Amino acid sequence: MAEREGSGVARSAQHAVYVLPHAPHVIERFLAPALDRVTPDAESTQLLVITPDGDTALAIAEAARLLSDRSAAPIVPITGAARGSRLLAARVVPAVAATPSTLVALLRASAIKLANVKGVIIVWADEMFVAREDEQLEVVLAEVPKEASRIVVTEQMTAQVEALVERHLRRAHRAEAVADDEVPPPALPVRYVTTTTSTRAATLRRLLDELDPPSVIVLATEGRAADEARQAVAALGYEGEASVRVTAEPPQEQAALVVLYDLPASAADLAKVAAAEPMQVVALVAPRQVPALRRLTSGAVEPLDVSPTAAKARARDERVRAALRAELQAGFPAREVMALEPLIAEFDGLEIAAAALRLMERERSEARAQRVEAPRVADRAAPPARGGDEAFTRVFLSIGERDGVRPGDLVGAITGEVGITSDRIGKLDIRESHTVADIAASVAPTVVEKMNGVSLKGRRLAVRIDDRPAPRAHEGRREGGREGGRDAKRSGPREGGRGGFGDRPRGGPREGGRGGFGDRGRDRPGRDSAGREGRPSREGRPPRGPGRDRAGAPDRRPPRGGEERPRARAGWSDRPDEGRVPRATHEREEWSDRADRVRNARRPRRDEA
């Protein structure tokens, strides 16, 4: 391998352009000169390495650590803007490796300052245009001082990279790596497994478990990669065995499997691998290295999936083939052949078998889905056990009679919004301005969550668990629903009137008069204040009026202040048939009865609804 425009160009403060393959072992060529110009005790960021992705930033930081003998990492990779902001605020970072998008986010947050940057390295610039990071790259370069040196590393000198060099690297020296001998790409079929630098060892283990080859040669040209591969092979129990070994040179003998642990530097190195005529070659590459792998070989390049999901799919296919093999060995399927024979004139036999397999798998999938759905449907359809088995929770809803809501409206809204059946709803206590509903305890939190904010009768509901104690039996409630609906209120005497006073049924005697006093019969003799009989009943008394005392006799006391005494005290009624009763009681009952008549007249009957 030779290099045009030797490496001494990069050690100066001038601009430089490198055309190198995207491989870890070439990072040292452009990174080492830039690290020499970084001061460890700098008070600001001096070197900026711009990468196309976070994995490349990690690879750059790891290579810088191996190149430097400092205790602290010379380059800090920043793969997230939030974490990078906290890191940069905690201490001064002399060199940073990050993507253009991450750097733009740090600049907008004022987490990083580029005023003192002395050098910028744009690593594999051609991939930044593929990743659509070119606009963010221009924003970052606009913040870098003009006197800072710039290095561009690219795998291919595309037109977009040429335009970038012309804008930001005027009169840049070019250091282009070329092969010593123009060796054409070998016709070697290669399969690849996409991985990352941090997961290559685990991918190698899955690859050996999946393929189980009798002999393996792991080709790792980079020193760090070779050490990592040896540790992975030793962990699998192959330490000291000749059948599985790790080498840095292309193999000379034939092997059942050759694993390219890192990407070869050139087509000549891959041609040496092909000369050993391995049975199969698998490359462990990053997704961004797949185009470079295709350029290194003229043979077929196909992906290989060794993930656990793919392994399960292959195991399922193997079970299907085993079942078909057993069925064919059990005897000739004469009836099935006669059923499929008309299709042989139109389709190939393998196509017919594949269609039959597709139908079988579809039926299995539907049956499996039905088995999974059956318990859910049964759980939804099963009514909750009444009594002590199913507990109910009181739920408050901010809608009541004045909003015109009916029990059917509430039941329909709850079942429609929450997706439960009506048997999970118990009594509905519809009051003037709100409703208290009994909901099954298992679905009450869901009802509160999904019914909050729902509009019903033009009102947005506020729903919450009602933690107040339940009302006592003697407290009158207007209930809706199946049990104790509103119609029950109209058909009999009310159990407790308004304001705590008893209410008699219309047309019959009162069961407890107003103010808590009973009602005396007409023929019962009156009693005095001591409880003695002999006091004349109200019917026999003279009518009360101005100038008379409580017994109806003329009042001979002179009026106070010379004024005529009023007819009765304010706020009291002097009805002869009812005695002295607070007037507010009469007005309250009159307005309540009138409101009931108006409300009942507007409410349709149950048979009409």
Secondary structure as GFF3:
##gff-version 3
##sequence-region A 1 609
A	DSSP	beta_strand	2	3	.	.	.	ID=ss1
A	DSSP	three_ten_helix	7	9	.	.	.	ID=ss2
A	DSSP	beta_strand	16	19	.	.	.	ID=ss3
A	DSSP	three_ten_helix	24	26	.	.	.	ID=ss4
A	DSSP	alpha_helix	27	36	.	.	.	ID=ss5
A	DSSP	beta_strand	47	50	.	.	.	ID=ss6
A	DSSP	alpha_helix	54	67	.	.	.	ID=ss7
A	DSSP	beta_strand	76	77	.	.	.	ID=ss8
A	DSSP	alpha_helix	81	90	.	.	.	ID=ss9
A	DSSP	beta_strand	95	98	.	.	.	ID=ss10
A	DSSP	alpha_helix	100	108	.	.	.	ID=ss11
A	DSSP	beta_strand	119	122	.	.	.	ID=ss12
A	DSSP	alpha_helix	125	130	.	.	.	ID=ss13
A	DSSP	alpha_helix	134	143	.	.	.	ID=ss14
A	DSSP	beta_strand	149	154	.	.	.	ID=ss15
A	DSSP	alpha_helix	159	168	.	.	.	ID=ss16
A	DSSP	beta_strand	173	178	.	.	.	ID=ss17
A	DSSP	beta_strand	190	194	.	.	.	ID=ss18
A	DSSP	three_ten_helix	197	199	.	.	.	ID=ss19
A	DSSP	alpha_helix	200	211	.	.	.	ID=ss20
A	DSSP	beta_strand	216	219	.	.	.	ID=ss21
A	DSSP	alpha_helix	223	235	.	.	.	ID=ss22
A	DSSP	beta_strand	244	247	.	.	.	ID=ss23
A	DSSP	beta_strand	257	260	.	.	.	ID=ss24
A	DSSP	alpha_helix	267	275	.	.	.	ID=ss25
A	DSSP	beta_strand	281	285	.	.	.	ID=ss26
A	DSSP	three_ten_helix	287	289	.	.	.	ID=ss27
A	DSSP	alpha_helix	290	296	.	.	.	ID=ss28
A	DSSP	beta_strand	301	303	.	.	.	ID=ss29
A	DSSP	alpha_helix	308	330	.	.	.	ID=ss30
A	DSSP	alpha_helix	334	344	.	.	.	ID=ss31
A	DSSP	alpha_helix	349	381	.	.	.	ID=ss32
A	DSSP	beta_strand	392	397	.	.	.	ID=ss33
A	DSSP	three_ten_helix	401	403	.	.	.	ID=ss34
A	DSSP	alpha_helix	407	418	.	.	.	ID=ss35
A	DSSP	three_ten_helix	422	424	.	.	.	ID=ss36
A	DSSP	beta_strand	425	430	.	.	.	ID=ss37
A	DSSP	beta_strand	435	440	.	.	.	ID=ss38
A	DSSP	alpha_helix	444	451	.	.	.	ID=ss39
A	DSSP	beta_strand	455	456	.	.	.	ID=ss40
A	DSSP	beta_strand	459	460	.	.	.	ID=ss41
A	DSSP	beta_strand	463	465	.	.	.	ID=ss42
A	DSSP	beta_strand	479	480	.	.	.	ID=ss43
A	DSSP	alpha_helix	487	490	.	.	.	ID=ss44
A	DSSP	three_ten_helix	498	500	.	.	.	ID=ss45
A	DSSP	three_ten_helix	514	516	.	.	.	ID=ss46
A	DSSP	beta_strand	526	527	.	.	.	ID=ss47
A	DSSP	beta_strand	533	535	.	.	.	ID=ss48
A	DSSP	three_ten_helix	538	540	.	.	.	ID=ss49
A	DSSP	three_ten_helix	560	562	.	.	.	ID=ss50
A	DSSP	beta_strand	572	575	.	.	.	ID=ss51
A	DSSP	beta_strand	579	582	.	.	.	ID=ss52
A	DSSP	alpha_helix	583	602	.	.	.	ID=ss53
###
